[in-house]
Amino acid sequence: MRDISFEKRLPSSIINTTPNIFNIYLYLIFFFIIFSSGAILDQKYLNFSQIIVLGLCIPIFFLSRNFNYKQLFFLTLVIPFFIVINFFNYDDTIINYLLFIIKFIFIFFLVRYCIIKNIDIFKIINNLIIGICIYSIFTYVFLDIMKIFPYYMEVINEKPYKVFMGFHFHWQEVNWFSWRVVRNNSIFWEPGVFQIYISFSLFYQLFIKEKIRKSVLILLVLNMFTTFSTTGFLIVLTLLTFKYLKQKPKTNIGLIFKIYIVPIIIITAIIIGLQIFNQKVNNGTVSYDLRTNDLNIGIDLFFQKPFLGWGYLNNNEFKALTGTSNNSNGLVSMMFHQGMMGLVFHTFPILVLILSLFKNKGLMVALSFGVFYFVSAATEPLMYANFFNVFISMGFIAIFERKLFYSWTKKENVLMEY
């Protein structure tokens, strides 16, 4: 859909190319939203991608208009209230919290603008992830397996990354049963972060896209396999199961397969998953021990200050108990940082979004998105990341402008249902 108000601000010589220019502009914004949410280089050059996201969102912010009273109430009363609470609770990070709120507001207006203009946000994010997966499988095959190109090592945040022509990639080698394998983390700091984005694209391909492209599905599953992420494997299994249950058998053989064979496959997969889990428990893997301690201690800290929490990014008590400065569980970190106040802000809009998907798209779509979102939020410390703020913003829009959000989900080529 052509944005007339935007075109009026452009020289007449490029008006005819505005759709292409504007599409590139949107893709740039969402690429840096992804990049600022877990990329290796964002760890090396702190906050540079955050600044780019804010800069790119400024035009959208000024193009936004026609606020309703609910949004004005949210921006003028609720947001300042959260800022004041965080200031009195833990003023050491109030600047960080203000920056988080500014980024959230800009992303909120970006998401709202896209919804008003009937722009498919899910499709843009999916296309970007597919591009990243193509790059990732190329580097994995030619640099890790075949070792065709030379590389050097660079340590960032105490992790040694291989570098080729300025691009950082895989660093972690692990024992996977009887094999020594390299884990594919793509452009992100860990394979666990990469699997979050692959999981989103799998959700999009299986439940949102009008027609599944087998080549893309194979690419995503192959990338997921190379992460050797137990969480990623379980998400893939869950999404594929939900997808199969969503489909109606066209023949009696299909019905028999669905009733008798699929449960056997699911039970077998659960048994294999439990074996992998038990292997991690018995071997005392670093990943398992870390996540278990982070979960238990994080929950204990939450119950010590359940209403307001310990303060935004305040990990002092957690560090005193564990000796580590960060909790790997993003959802639990947010809970003990901000208590019930933060829990409502970060999860209630998501629950509304899931309910909206249930009403508009059905139970399996809603369940699949819920699994993707909450498992992803709990497996990596990214709860405050721009990528998650995109979905939180969608939830708030579903609250403030229900009819607008409903019409967006029903528009042609936007969150299409089969």
Disulfide bonds with the S-S distance in Angstrom:
none
